[in-house]
């Protein structure tokens, strides 16, 4: 398990851009996310969007065969919050489903329907 998480962390290093974003059943238009990016360095991230800059740390894990991610925000509008999610990494494509609502359990599927409190994000390695 530890080796798989280290390999994933290594593969995540660098710059990512948002290919798609859905929040509680609402698809965010591409023009709204087109300039958003995420930089990964070690286990830290900086997420830059037109609305705000967020930064913090993340921890990868496994729950059975499901890859998990815990994101702790240290700066930006969400500073002090931790959100739980799941992720898939397929080459230069990184998909995450994150539970944005406080005190809700980790998502167990890649879906963000209306009322779920979830976001479904797909990022691609910058330069792809």
MOPAC internal coordinates of N, CA, C and O (Angstrom, degrees):
PM7 1SCF
backbone

  N    0.0000 0     0.00 0     0.00 0    0    0    0
  C    1.4415 1     0.00 0     0.00 0    1    0    0
  C    1.5211 1   111.06 1     0.00 0    2    1    0
  O    1.2310 1   120.54 1   132.21 1    3    2    1
  N    1.3144 1   116.57 1   -47.79 1    3    2    1
  C    1.4633 1   120.37 1  -177.67 1    5    3    2
  C    1.5303 1   110.94 1   -60.05 1    6    5    3
  O    1.2310 1   120.65 1   140.17 1    7    6    5
  N    1.3351 1   116.36 1   -39.83 1    7    6    5
  C    1.4611 1   120.16 1  -179.80 1    9    7    6
  C    1.5342 1   110.80 1   -64.93 1   10    9    7
  O    1.2310 1   119.97 1   137.75 1   11   10    9
  N    1.3355 1   117.67 1   -42.25 1   11   10    9
  C    1.4650 1   121.33 1   179.46 1   13   11   10
  C    1.5241 1   110.62 1   -62.52 1   14   13   11
  O    1.2310 1   120.36 1   138.57 1   15   14   13
  N    1.3277 1   116.92 1   -41.43 1   15   14   13
  C    1.4653 1   120.00 1  -179.49 1   17   15   14
  C    1.5292 1   110.65 1   -68.40 1   18   17   15
  O    1.2310 1   120.08 1   142.69 1   19   18   17
  N    1.3250 1   117.45 1   -37.31 1   19   18   17
  C    1.4642 1   120.87 1   177.27 1   21   19   18
  C    1.5240 1   110.17 1   -65.22 1   22   21   19
  O    1.2310 1   120.33 1   138.78 1   23   22   21
  N    1.3364 1   116.97 1   -41.22 1   23   22   21
  C    1.4639 1   120.50 1   177.88 1   25   23   22
  C    1.5261 1   110.82 1   -62.77 1   26   25   23
  O    1.2310 1   120.32 1   136.78 1   27   26   25
  N    1.3360 1   116.99 1   -43.22 1   27   26   25
  C    1.4583 1   120.11 1   178.05 1   29   27   26
  C    1.5287 1   110.65 1   -63.38 1   30   29   27
  O    1.2310 1   120.29 1   135.08 1   31   30   29
  N    1.3271 1   117.05 1   -44.92 1   31   30   29
  C    1.4723 1   120.04 1   179.85 1   33   31   30
  C    1.5253 1   110.08 1   -59.17 1   34   33   31
  O    1.2310 1   120.39 1   137.42 1   35   34   33
  N    1.3339 1   116.85 1   -42.58 1   35   34   33
  C    1.4656 1   120.67 1   178.05 1   37   35   34
  C    1.5272 1   111.06 1   -61.96 1   38   37   35
  O    1.2310 1   120.32 1   139.83 1   39   38   37
  N    1.3252 1   116.99 1   -40.17 1   39   38   37
  C    1.4585 1   121.00 1  -178.21 1   41   39   38
  C    1.5372 1   111.61 1   -70.33 1   42   41   39
  O    1.2310 1   120.21 1   154.42 1   43   42   41
  N    1.3252 1   117.20 1   -25.58 1   43   42   41
  C    1.4640 1   120.61 1  -179.08 1   45   43   42
  C    1.5274 1   113.94 1   -78.83 1   46   45   43
  O    1.2310 1   119.86 1   165.52 1   47   46   45
  N    1.3098 1   117.87 1   -14.48 1   47   46   45
  C    1.4637 1   121.13 1  -175.95 1   49   47   46
  C    1.5251 1   111.17 1   -59.72 1   50   49   47
  O    1.2310 1   120.97 1   -42.07 1   51   50   49
  N    1.3334 1   115.75 1   137.93 1   51   50   49
  C    1.4634 1   120.38 1   176.46 1   53   51   50
  C    1.5148 1   112.42 1   117.36 1   54   53   51
  O    1.2310 1   121.48 1    19.30 1   55   54   53
  N    1.3176 1   114.78 1  -160.70 1   55   54   53
  C    1.4668 1   122.78 1  -175.48 1   57   55   54
  C    1.5228 1   111.18 1  -101.53 1   58   57   55
  O    1.2310 1   121.33 1   -41.09 1   59   58   57
  N    1.3341 1   115.06 1   138.91 1   59   58   57
  C    1.4566 1   123.06 1   179.05 1   61   59   58
  C    1.5219 1   108.83 1  -129.94 1   62   61   59
  O    1.2310 1   120.39 1   -32.87 1   63   62   61
  N    1.3327 1   116.87 1   147.13 1   63   62   61
  C    1.4540 1   121.86 1   173.75 1   65   63   62
  C    1.5327 1   108.55 1  -118.59 1   66   65   63
  O    1.2310 1   120.88 1   -24.26 1   67   66   65
  N    1.3197 1   115.92 1   155.74 1   67   66   65
  C    1.4546 1   121.15 1  -177.70 1   69   67   66
  C    1.5236 1   110.13 1   -84.42 1   70   69   67
  O    1.2310 1   120.73 1   -57.52 1   71   70   69
  N    1.3261 1   116.21 1   122.48 1   71   70   69
  C    1.4605 1   121.45 1   176.64 1   73   71   70
  C    1.5213 1   110.27 1   -91.05 1   74   73   71
  O    1.2310 1   120.48 1   144.47 1   75   74   73
  N    1.3434 1   116.69 1   -35.53 1   75   74   73
  C    1.4642 1   120.29 1   177.62 1   77   75   74
  C    1.5201 1   109.66 1  -156.33 1   78   77   75
  O    1.2310 1   121.38 1   -24.63 1   79   78   77
  N    1.3319 1   114.97 1   155.37 1   79   78   77
  C    1.4580 1   121.96 1   179.15 1   81   79   78
  C    1.5180 1   108.47 1  -149.67 1   82   81   79
  O    1.2310 1   121.20 1   -54.46 1   83   82   81
  N    1.3288 1   115.32 1   125.54 1   83   82   81
  C    1.4587 1   121.85 1   175.43 1   85   83   82
  C    1.5226 1   107.45 1  -124.71 1   86   85   83
  O    1.2310 1   120.09 1   -49.92 1   87   86   85
  N    1.3254 1   117.43 1   130.08 1   87   86   85
  C    1.4542 1   122.69 1   179.51 1   89   87   86
  C    1.5213 1   107.97 1  -124.67 1   90   89   87
  O    1.2310 1   121.01 1   -63.56 1   91   90   89
  N    1.3185 1   115.68 1   116.44 1   91   90   89
  C    1.4780 1   122.35 1   178.83 1   93   91   90
  C    1.5262 1   112.09 1    47.11 1   94   93   91
  O    1.2310 1   120.32 1  -128.62 1   95   94   93
  N    1.3176 1   116.99 1    51.38 1   95   94   93
  C    1.4578 1   121.86 1   176.01 1   97   95   94
  C    1.5128 1   115.28 1    82.39 1   98   97   95
  O    1.2310 1   119.74 1   175.87 1   99   98   97
  N    1.3136 1   118.09 1    -4.13 1   99   98   97
  C    1.4603 1   121.79 1   179.81 1  101   99   98
  C    1.5144 1   110.98 1  -104.50 1  102  101   99
  O    1.2310 1   120.41 1   -61.46 1  103  102  101
  N    1.3221 1   116.81 1   118.54 1  103  102  101
  C    1.4541 1   121.61 1   176.75 1  105  103  102
  C    1.5224 1   108.36 1   -78.00 1  106  105  103
  O    1.2310 1   120.92 1   -55.15 1  107  106  105
  N    1.3164 1   115.86 1   124.85 1  107  106  105
  C    1.4581 1   121.14 1   179.07 1  109  107  106
  C    1.5365 1   107.49 1   -80.79 1  110  109  107
  O    1.2310 1   119.76 1   -51.70 1  111  110  109
  N    1.3311 1   118.07 1   128.30 1  111  110  109
  C    1.4734 1   120.27 1  -178.13 1  113  111  110
  C    1.5293 1   112.22 1   -58.80 1  114  113  111
  O    1.2310 1   121.23 1   -34.62 1  115  114  113
  N    1.3122 1   115.25 1   145.38 1  115  114  113
  C    1.4669 1   121.28 1  -178.31 1  117  115  114
  C    1.5238 1   111.80 1   -57.02 1  118  117  115
  O    1.2310 1   119.67 1   142.59 1  119  118  117
  N    1.3332 1   118.23 1   -37.41 1  119  118  117
  C    1.4628 1   119.80 1  -179.82 1  121  119  118
  C    1.5287 1   111.41 1   -64.55 1  122  121  119
  O    1.2310 1   119.69 1   155.43 1  123  122  121
  N    1.3227 1   118.19 1   -24.57 1  123  122  121
  C    1.4652 1   121.39 1   179.38 1  125  123  122
  C    1.5327 1   112.16 1   -80.48 1  126  125  123
  O    1.2310 1   120.47 1   154.28 1  127  126  125
  N    1.3344 1   116.70 1   -25.72 1  127  126  125
  C    1.4800 1   119.51 1  -179.02 1  129  127  126
  C    1.5148 1   113.02 1  -110.67 1  130  129  127
  O    1.2310 1   120.37 1   177.90 1  131  130  129
  N    1.3278 1   116.90 1    -2.10 1  131  130  129
  C    1.4581 1   121.79 1  -173.80 1  133  131  130
  C    1.5131 1   115.34 1   -57.41 1  134  133  131
  O    1.2310 1   119.60 1   149.67 1  135  134  133
  N    1.3307 1   118.38 1   -30.33 1  135  134  133
  C    1.4619 1   120.26 1  -179.10 1  137  135  134
  C    1.5292 1   112.40 1  -100.56 1  138  137  135
  O    1.2310 1   120.11 1  -178.53 1  139  138  137
  N    1.3331 1   117.39 1     1.47 1  139  138  137
  C    1.4678 1   120.42 1   179.84 1  141  139  138
  C    1.5209 1   110.32 1   -75.51 1  142  141  139
  O    1.2310 1   121.45 1   -36.31 1  143  142  141
  N    1.3243 1   114.84 1   143.69 1  143  142  141
  C    1.4638 1   119.26 1   179.30 1  145  143  142
  C    1.5265 1   109.92 1  -148.15 1  146  145  143
  O    1.2310 1   121.40 1   -16.64 1  147  146  145
  N    1.3281 1   114.92 1   163.36 1  147  146  145
  C    1.4505 1   120.86 1   176.54 1  149  147  146
  C    1.5200 1   108.35 1  -134.63 1  150  149  147
  O    1.2310 1   121.36 1   -51.24 1  151  150  149
  N    1.3290 1   115.01 1   128.76 1  151  150  149
  C    1.4617 1   121.43 1   176.02 1  153  151  150
  C    1.5198 1   107.89 1  -106.41 1  154  153  151
  O    1.2310 1   120.97 1   -50.36 1  155  154  153
  N    1.3442 1   115.75 1   129.64 1  155  154  153
  C    1.4618 1   121.69 1   178.67 1  157  155  154
  C    1.5206 1   108.11 1  -113.37 1  158  157  155
  O    1.2310 1   120.71 1   -50.89 1  159  158  157
  N    1.3330 1   116.25 1   129.11 1  159  158  157
  C    1.4585 1   122.88 1   177.56 1  161  159  158
  C    1.5287 1   107.22 1  -139.25 1  162  161  159
  O    1.2310 1   120.87 1   -73.04 1  163  162  161
  N    1.3367 1   115.94 1   106.96 1  163  162  161
  C    1.4631 1   119.91 1  -175.16 1  165  163  162
  C    1.5070 1   108.88 1    67.22 1  166  165  163
  O    1.2310 1   120.48 1    57.39 1  167  166  165
  N    1.3324 1   116.69 1  -122.61 1  167  166  165
  C    1.4647 1   119.67 1   176.85 1  169  167  166
  C    1.5377 1   110.63 1  -111.18 1  170  169  167
  O    1.2310 1   120.74 1  -153.81 1  171  170  169
  N    1.3392 1   116.20 1    26.19 1  171  170  169
  C    1.4592 1   120.56 1   177.06 1  173  171  170
  C    1.5253 1   109.52 1  -115.85 1  174  173  171
  O    1.2310 1   121.31 1   -22.89 1  175  174  173
  N    1.3245 1   115.09 1   157.11 1  175  174  173
  C    1.4543 1   120.39 1   179.22 1  177  175  174
  C    1.5207 1   109.95 1  -139.97 1  178  177  175
  O    1.2310 1   121.53 1   -24.95 1  179  178  177
  N    1.3330 1   114.67 1   155.05 1  179  178  177
  C    1.4602 1   122.89 1   168.36 1  181  179  178
  C    1.5151 1   105.27 1  -131.92 1  182  181  179
  O    1.2310 1   121.17 1   -60.20 1  183  182  181
  N    1.3352 1   115.37 1   119.80 1  183  182  181
  C    1.4614 1   122.55 1   179.55 1  185  183  182
  C    1.5174 1   107.15 1  -107.70 1  186  185  183
  O    1.2310 1   120.62 1   -64.99 1  187  186  185
  N    1.3307 1   116.42 1   115.01 1  187  186  185
  C    1.4649 1   121.96 1  -179.27 1  189  187  186
  C    1.5210 1   109.16 1  -108.13 1  190  189  187
  O    1.2310 1   121.13 1   -53.71 1  191  190  189
  N    1.3277 1   115.44 1   126.29 1  191  190  189
  C    1.4597 1   120.68 1   176.90 1  193  191  190
  C    1.5241 1   107.66 1  -136.78 1  194  193  191
  O    1.2310 1   120.10 1   -13.28 1  195  194  193
  N    1.3323 1   117.42 1   166.72 1  195  194  193
  C    1.4630 1   118.68 1   177.87 1  197  195  194
  C    1.5299 1   112.53 1   -59.50 1  198  197  195
  O    1.2310 1   119.83 1   152.13 1  199  198  197
  N    1.3332 1   117.92 1   -27.87 1  199  198  197
  C    1.4706 1   121.58 1  -176.43 1  201  199  198
  C    1.5200 1   112.93 1   -81.79 1  202  201  199
  O    1.2310 1   119.93 1   144.24 1  203  202  201
  N    1.3432 1   117.73 1   -35.76 1  203  202  201
  C    1.4711 1   120.17 1  -174.29 1  205  203  202
  C    1.5192 1   110.65 1  -170.46 1  206  205  203
  O    1.2310 1   121.37 1   -11.48 1  207  206  205
  N    1.3164 1   114.98 1   168.52 1  207  206  205
  C    1.4628 1   122.08 1   172.14 1  209  207  206
  C    1.5187 1   107.05 1  -114.72 1  210  209  207
  O    1.2310 1   121.32 1   -52.82 1  211  210  209
  N    1.3268 1   115.07 1   127.18 1  211  210  209
  C    1.4548 1   122.37 1   179.47 1  213  211  210
  C    1.5214 1   107.73 1  -116.49 1  214  213  211
  O    1.2310 1   120.27 1   -35.82 1  215  214  213
  N    1.3188 1   117.09 1   144.18 1  215  214  213
  C    1.4653 1   119.22 1   173.21 1  217  215  214
  C    1.5174 1   108.69 1  -144.54 1  218  217  215
  O    1.2310 1   121.90 1   -16.79 1  219  218  217
  N    1.3392 1   113.97 1   163.21 1  219  218  217
  C    1.4555 1   119.20 1  -179.73 1  221  219  218
  C    1.5042 1   111.55 1   168.40 1  222  221  219
  O    1.2310 1   121.30 1    25.13 1  223  222  221
  N    1.3177 1   115.12 1  -154.87 1  223  222  221
  C    1.4563 1   122.25 1  -178.58 1  225  223  222
  C    1.5212 1   109.05 1  -126.62 1  226  225  223
  O    1.2310 1   121.29 1   -17.99 1  227  226  225
  N    1.3198 1   115.14 1   162.01 1  227  226  225
  C    1.4622 1   119.39 1   176.21 1  229  227  226
  C    1.5188 1   108.96 1  -139.41 1  230  229  227
  O    1.2310 1   121.79 1   -23.99 1  231  230  229
  N    1.3394 1   114.18 1   156.01 1  231  230  229
  C    1.4675 1   121.25 1   177.07 1  233  231  230
  C    1.5194 1   107.83 1  -132.35 1  234  233  231
  O    1.2310 1   121.00 1   -50.48 1  235  234  233
  N    1.3281 1   115.69 1   129.52 1  235  234  233
  C    1.4575 1   122.04 1   178.58 1  237  235  234
  C    1.5183 1   109.67 1   -96.45 1  238  237  235
  O    1.2310 1   120.57 1   -30.55 1  239  238  237
  N    1.3236 1   116.52 1   149.45 1  239  238  237
  C    1.4604 1   120.92 1   177.82 1  241  239  238
  C    1.5184 1   110.58 1  -158.40 1  242  241  239
  O    1.2310 1   121.65 1     4.36 1  243  242  241
  N    1.3074 1   114.44 1  -175.64 1  243  242  241
  C    1.4628 1   121.63 1   177.83 1  245  243  242
  C    1.5229 1   109.08 1  -130.05 1  246  245  243
  O    1.2310 1   120.87 1   -41.26 1  247  246  245
  N    1.3265 1   115.94 1   138.74 1  247  246  245
  C    1.4647 1   123.01 1   170.36 1  249  247  246
  C    1.5141 1   104.75 1  -124.29 1  250  249  247
  O    1.2310 1   120.72 1   -84.59 1  251  250  249
  N    1.3271 1   116.24 1    95.41 1  251  250  249
  C    1.4606 1   120.42 1  -170.31 1  253  251  250
  C    1.5174 1   108.00 1    68.35 1  254  253  251
  O    1.2310 1   120.51 1    58.20 1  255  254  253
  N    1.3235 1   116.64 1  -121.80 1  255  254  253
  C    1.4697 1   120.06 1   178.05 1  257  255  254
  C    1.5295 1   111.67 1  -100.22 1  258  257  255
  O    1.2310 1   120.29 1  -177.49 1  259  258  257
  N    1.3267 1   117.06 1     2.51 1  259  258  257
  C    1.4592 1   121.38 1  -178.97 1  261  259  258
  C    1.5252 1   110.52 1   -89.46 1  262  261  259
  O    1.2310 1   120.76 1   -51.63 1  263  262  261
  N    1.3249 1   116.14 1   128.37 1  263  262  261
  C    1.4601 1   121.08 1   177.02 1  265  263  262
  C    1.5269 1   108.53 1   -80.01 1  266  265  263
  O    1.2310 1   120.70 1   -48.16 1  267  266  265
  N    1.3341 1   116.26 1   131.84 1  267  266  265
  C    1.4635 1   121.13 1  -177.12 1  269  267  266
  C    1.5251 1   110.27 1  -115.85 1  270  269  267
  O    1.2310 1   121.58 1   -24.42 1  271  270  269
  N    1.3338 1   114.59 1   155.58 1  271  270  269
  C    1.4560 1   121.17 1   176.27 1  273  271  270
  C    1.5272 1   108.49 1  -139.90 1  274  273  271
  O    1.2310 1   120.93 1   -47.87 1  275  274  273
  N    1.3201 1   115.83 1   132.13 1  275  274  273
  C    1.4663 1   123.03 1   174.04 1  277  275  274
  C    1.5202 1   106.05 1  -113.69 1  278  277  275
  O    1.2310 1   120.57 1   -55.68 1  279  278  277
  N    1.3254 1   116.52 1   124.32 1  279  278  277
  C    1.4566 1   122.02 1  -175.82 1  281  279  278
  C    1.5218 1   109.07 1  -114.62 1  282  281  279
  O    1.2310 1   120.88 1   -58.22 1  283  282  281
  N    1.3328 1   115.93 1   121.78 1  283  282  281
  C    1.4580 1   121.59 1   177.44 1  285  283  282
  C    1.5182 1   109.65 1  -110.24 1  286  285  283
  O    1.2310 1   120.52 1   -60.71 1  287  286  285
  N    1.3121 1   116.62 1   119.29 1  287  286  285
  C    1.4650 1   121.73 1  -178.97 1  289  287  286
  C    1.5265 1   109.67 1   -86.08 1  290  289  287
  O    1.2310 1   120.65 1   -49.36 1  291  290  289
  N    1.3255 1   116.36 1   130.64 1  291  290  289
  C    1.4663 1   121.18 1   178.02 1  293  291  290
  C    1.5253 1   112.45 1  -110.44 1  294  293  291
  O    1.2310 1   120.24 1   157.95 1  295  294  293
  N    1.3430 1   117.16 1   -22.05 1  295  294  293
  C    1.4662 1   121.43 1   178.77 1  297  295  294
  C    1.5154 1   109.19 1  -141.64 1  298  297  295
  O    1.2310 1   120.73 1   -25.80 1  299  298  297
  N    1.3233 1   116.21 1   154.20 1  299  298  297
  C    1.4486 1   121.93 1   179.57 1  301  299  298
  C    1.5201 1   111.25 1   101.14 1  302  301  299
  O    1.2310 1   120.53 1     3.83 1  303  302  301
  N    1.3316 1   116.60 1  -176.17 1  303  302  301
  C    1.4620 1   120.98 1  -175.62 1  305  303  302
  C    1.5330 1   114.42 1   -59.36 1  306  305  303
  O    1.2310 1   119.75 1   156.26 1  307  306  305
  N    1.3199 1   118.07 1   -23.74 1  307  306  305
  C    1.4674 1   121.63 1  -177.80 1  309  307  306
  C    1.5332 1   112.65 1  -100.06 1  310  309  307
  O    1.2310 1   119.46 1  -169.73 1  311  310  309
  N    1.3142 1   118.64 1    10.27 1  311  310  309
  C    1.4714 1   122.31 1  -177.28 1  313  311  310
  C    1.5244 1   110.82 1   -49.48 1  314  313  311
  O    1.2310 1   121.53 1   -47.05 1  315  314  313
  N    1.3281 1   114.68 1   132.95 1  315  314  313
  C    1.4522 1   121.20 1   179.29 1  317  315  314
  C    1.5182 1   114.04 1    92.96 1  318  317  315
  O    1.2310 1   119.80 1   169.15 1  319  318  317
  N    1.3251 1   117.99 1   -10.85 1  319  318  317
  C    1.4684 1   121.77 1   179.99 1  321  319  318
  C    1.5157 1   111.18 1   -95.30 1  322  321  319
  O    1.2310 1   121.09 1   -28.83 1  323  322  321
  N    1.3142 1   115.52 1   151.17 1  323  322  321
  C    1.4584 1   122.58 1   171.46 1  325  323  322
  C    1.5145 1   107.61 1  -123.26 1  326  325  323
  O    1.2310 1   120.38 1   -47.91 1  327  326  325
  N    1.3227 1   116.88 1   132.09 1  327  326  325
  C    1.4570 1   120.90 1   176.41 1  329  327  326
  C    1.5202 1   109.36 1  -119.37 1  330  329  327
  O    1.2310 1   121.39 1   -28.38 1  331  330  329
  N    1.3194 1   114.95 1   151.62 1  331  330  329
  C    1.4554 1   122.13 1  -177.12 1  333  331  330
  C    1.5176 1   109.97 1  -110.87 1  334  333  331
  O    1.2310 1   121.03 1   -35.34 1  335  334  333
  N    1.3315 1   115.64 1   144.66 1  335  334  333
  C    1.4468 1   118.82 1   179.75 1  337  335  334
  C    1.5084 1   112.65 1  -156.41 1  338  337  335
  O    1.2310 1   121.99 1     1.55 1  339  338  337
  N    1.3181 1   113.79 1  -178.45 1  339  338  337
  C    1.4552 1   122.79 1   173.19 1  341  339  338
  C    1.5230 1   106.90 1  -126.71 1  342  341  339
  O    1.2310 1   121.01 1   -20.31 1  343  342  341
  N    1.3213 1   115.68 1   159.69 1  343  342  341
  C    1.4629 1   118.25 1  -178.94 1  345  343  342
  C    1.5150 1   110.98 1  -148.75 1  346  345  343
  O    1.2310 1   121.46 1   -19.18 1  347  346  345
  N    1.3235 1   114.82 1   160.82 1  347  346  345
  C    1.4593 1   124.57 1   170.80 1  349  347  346
  C    1.5143 1   106.98 1  -131.25 1  350  349  347
  O    1.2310 1   121.17 1   -36.33 1  351  350  349
  N    1.2968 1   115.37 1   143.67 1  351  350  349
  C    1.4568 1   121.85 1   178.66 1  353  351  350
  C    1.5110 1   107.54 1  -127.96 1  354  353  351
  O    1.2310 1   120.62 1   -62.61 1  355  354  353
  N    1.3363 1   116.43 1   117.39 1  355  354  353
  C    1.4592 1   121.75 1  -177.88 1  357  355  354
  C    1.5244 1   107.76 1  -130.39 1  358  357  355
  O    1.2310 1   121.29 1   -88.53 1  359  358  357
  N    1.3379 1   115.14 1    91.47 1  359  358  357
  C    1.4612 1   119.49 1  -177.98 1  361  359  358
  C    1.5118 1   110.86 1    62.91 1  362  361  359
  O    1.2310 1   120.72 1    63.64 1  363  362  361
  N    1.3260 1   116.23 1  -116.36 1  363  362  361
  C    1.4657 1   121.98 1  -178.52 1  365  363  362
  C    1.5255 1   112.88 1   -97.57 1  366  365  363
  O    1.2310 1   120.06 1  -161.01 1  367  366  365
  N    1.3298 1   117.49 1    18.99 1  367  366  365
  C    1.4638 1   122.33 1   177.96 1  369  367  366
  C    1.5225 1   109.14 1  -121.38 1  370  369  367
  O    1.2310 1   120.81 1   -51.60 1  371  370  369
  N    1.3311 1   116.06 1   128.40 1  371  370  369
  C    1.4547 1   123.42 1  -177.64 1  373  371  370
  C    1.5255 1   107.66 1  -124.74 1  374  373  371
  O    1.2310 1   120.42 1   -61.71 1  375  374  373
  N    1.3153 1   116.80 1   118.29 1  375  374  373
  C    1.4588 1   121.94 1  -179.65 1  377  375  374
  C    1.5213 1   108.68 1  -114.42 1  378  377  375
  O    1.2310 1   120.79 1   -46.83 1  379  378  377
  N    1.3371 1   116.09 1   133.17 1  379  378  377
  C    1.4657 1   121.39 1   177.84 1  381  379  378
  C    1.5139 1   109.56 1  -130.60 1  382  381  379
  O    1.2310 1   120.89 1   -36.73 1  383  382  381
  N    1.3215 1   115.90 1   143.27 1  383  382  381
  C    1.4506 1   122.30 1   168.50 1  385  383  382
  C    1.5201 1   105.66 1  -118.56 1  386  385  383
  O    1.2310 1   120.56 1   -61.65 1  387  386  385
  N    1.3240 1   116.53 1   118.35 1  387  386  385
  C    1.4597 1   122.62 1  -172.85 1  389  387  386
  C    1.5177 1   110.56 1  -117.88 1  390  389  387
  O    1.2310 1   120.94 1   -41.23 1  391  390  389
  N    1.3237 1   115.80 1   138.77 1  391  390  389
  C    1.4504 1   120.89 1   175.59 1  393  391  390
  C    1.5189 1   107.97 1   -90.46 1  394  393  391
  O    1.2310 1   120.27 1   -71.37 1  395  394  393
  N    1.3158 1   117.09 1   108.63 1  395  394  393
  C    1.4530 1   122.09 1  -175.54 1  397  395  394
  C    1.5256 1   112.81 1   -84.71 1  398  397  395
  O    1.2310 1   120.10 1   161.02 1  399  398  397
  N    1.3155 1   117.41 1   -18.98 1  399  398  397
  C    1.4634 1   121.66 1  -177.71 1  401  399  398
  C    1.5310 1   109.93 1   -80.91 1  402  401  399
  O    1.2310 1   120.67 1   -42.48 1  403  402  401
  N    1.3363 1   116.33 1   137.52 1  403  402  401
  C    1.4667 1   118.83 1  -179.87 1  405  403  402
  C    1.5270 1   111.61 1   -65.51 1  406  405  403
  O    1.2310 1   121.41 1   -35.05 1  407  406  405
  N    1.3025 1   114.90 1   144.95 1  407  406  405
  C    1.4680 1   124.40 1   173.95 1  409  407  406
  C    1.5215 1   114.60 1    60.48 1  410  409  407
  O    1.2310 1   119.69 1  -156.97 1  411  410  409
  N    1.3173 1   118.20 1    23.03 1  411  410  409
  C    1.4645 1   120.66 1   173.01 1  413  411  410
  C    1.5169 1   107.96 1   -99.03 1  414  413  411
  O    1.2310 1   120.25 1   -29.46 1  415  414  413
  N    1.3249 1   117.13 1   150.54 1  415  414  413
  C    1.4673 1   119.37 1  -178.66 1  417  415  414
  C    1.5300 1   112.11 1   -68.55 1  418  417  415
  O    1.2310 1   121.59 1   -16.89 1  419  418  417
  N    1.3146 1   114.57 1   163.11 1  419  418  417
  C    1.4654 1   121.99 1   178.47 1  421  419  418
  C    1.5313 1   109.47 1   -60.07 1  422  421  419
  O    1.2310 1   119.85 1   -42.89 1  423  422  421
  N    1.3385 1   117.88 1   137.11 1  423  422  421
  C    1.4723 1   119.19 1   175.24 1  425  423  422
  C    1.5284 1   109.88 1   -60.51 1  426  425  423
  O    1.2310 1   120.75 1   -30.24 1  427  426  425
  N    1.3074 1   116.17 1   149.76 1  427  426  425
  C    1.4634 1   120.37 1   177.32 1  429  427  426
  C    1.5210 1   111.69 1  -119.35 1  430  429  427
  O    1.2310 1   120.81 1  -172.30 1  431  430  429
  N    1.3251 1   116.06 1     7.70 1  431  430  429
  C    1.4627 1   121.05 1   176.18 1  433  431  430
  C    1.5287 1   108.42 1  -145.88 1  434  433  431
  O    1.2310 1   121.20 1   -21.72 1  435  434  433
  N    1.3216 1   115.31 1   158.28 1  435  434  433
  C    1.4634 1   120.88 1   179.55 1  437  435  434
  C    1.5255 1   108.62 1   -90.41 1  438  437  435
  O    1.2310 1   121.36 1  -101.61 1  439  438  437
  N    1.3335 1   115.01 1    78.39 1  439  438  437
  C    1.4614 1   122.05 1   179.37 1  441  439  438
  C    1.5205 1   108.28 1  -155.49 1  442  441  439
  O    1.2310 1   121.18 1   -32.32 1  443  442  441
  N    1.3351 1   115.35 1   147.68 1  443  442  441
  C    1.4669 1   121.16 1  -179.80 1  445  443  442
  C    1.5291 1   109.14 1  -134.79 1  446  445  443
  O    1.2310 1   120.36 1  -114.15 1  447  446  445
  N    1.3429 1   116.92 1    65.85 1  447  446  445
  C    1.4580 1   119.08 1  -178.25 1  449  447  446
  C    1.5309 1   112.89 1   -70.78 1  450  449  447
  O    1.2310 1   121.14 1   -14.69 1  451  450  449
  N    1.3217 1   115.42 1   165.31 1  451  450  449
  C    1.4616 1   122.32 1   177.82 1  453  451  450
  C    1.5314 1   109.29 1   -52.86 1  454  453  451
  O    1.2310 1   120.69 1   -46.17 1  455  454  453
  N    1.3229 1   116.28 1   133.83 1  455  454  453
  C    1.4580 1   121.88 1   177.16 1  457  455  454
  C    1.5133 1   115.65 1    81.61 1  458  457  455
  O    1.2310 1   119.82 1  -179.39 1  459  458  457
  N    1.3332 1   117.95 1     0.61 1  459  458  457
  C    1.4699 1   121.34 1  -175.92 1  461  459  458
  C    1.5251 1   112.90 1   -81.40 1  462  461  459
  O    1.2310 1   120.09 1   157.01 1  463  462  461
  N    1.3282 1   117.43 1   -22.99 1  463  462  461
  C    1.4619 1   120.15 1  -173.64 1  465  463  462
  C    1.5167 1   112.42 1    74.55 1  466  465  463
  O    1.2310 1   120.06 1  -161.18 1  467  466  465
  N    1.3367 1   117.48 1    18.82 1  467  466  465
  C    1.4648 1   121.56 1  -175.40 1  469  467  466
  C    1.5223 1   112.75 1  -114.61 1  470  469  467
  O    1.2310 1   122.31 1   -23.27 1  471  470  469
  N    1.3356 1   113.19 1   156.73 1  471  470  469
  C    1.4645 1   122.01 1   171.43 1  473  471  470
  C    1.5240 1   107.92 1  -122.69 1  474  473  471
  O    1.2310 1   120.73 1   -40.84 1  475  474  473
  N    1.3241 1   116.20 1   139.16 1  475  474  473
  C    1.4558 1   123.29 1   175.70 1  477  475  474
  C    1.5200 1   106.56 1  -114.94 1  478  477  475
  O    1.2310 1   120.75 1   -63.86 1  479  478  477
  N    1.3380 1   116.16 1   116.14 1  479  478  477
  C    1.4603 1   122.22 1  -174.88 1  481  479  478
  C    1.5249 1   109.44 1  -119.29 1  482  481  479
  O    1.2310 1   120.89 1   -41.80 1  483  482  481
  N    1.3137 1   115.90 1   138.20 1  483  482  481
  C    1.4588 1   121.46 1   170.36 1  485  483  482
  C    1.5166 1   107.78 1  -123.59 1  486  485  483
  O    1.2310 1   121.73 1   -55.67 1  487  486  485
  N    1.3267 1   114.29 1   124.33 1  487  486  485
  C    1.4616 1   120.96 1   179.75 1  489  487  486
  C    1.5250 1   108.53 1  -117.79 1  490  489  487
  O    1.2310 1   120.67 1   -27.81 1  491  490  489
  N    1.3278 1   116.32 1   152.19 1  491  490  489
  C    1.4508 1   121.84 1   174.77 1  493  491  490
  C    1.5256 1   108.72 1  -125.82 1  494  493  491
  O    1.2310 1   121.71 1   -32.71 1  495  494  493
  N    1.3167 1   114.34 1   147.29 1  495  494  493
  C    1.4626 1   118.89 1   179.69 1  497  495  494
  C    1.5169 1   109.40 1   -59.89 1  498  497  495
  O    1.2310 1   120.41 1   -46.35 1  499  498  497
  N    1.3186 1   116.83 1   133.65 1  499  498  497
  C    1.4654 1   121.16 1  -178.46 1  501  499  498
  C    1.5177 1   110.42 1   -63.27 1  502  501  499
  O    1.2310 1   121.54 1   -42.27 1  503  502  501
  N    1.3104 1   114.66 1   137.73 1  503  502  501
  C    1.4570 1   119.95 1  -179.44 1  505  503  502
  C    1.5052 1   111.94 1    97.90 1  506  505  503
  O    1.2310 1   120.19 1   177.17 1  507  506  505
  N    1.3226 1   117.24 1    -2.83 1  507  506  505
  C    1.4479 1   120.95 1  -179.81 1  509  507  506
  C    1.4998 1   110.47 1   -84.91 1  510  509  507
  O    1.2310 1   120.10 1   180.00 1  511  510  509

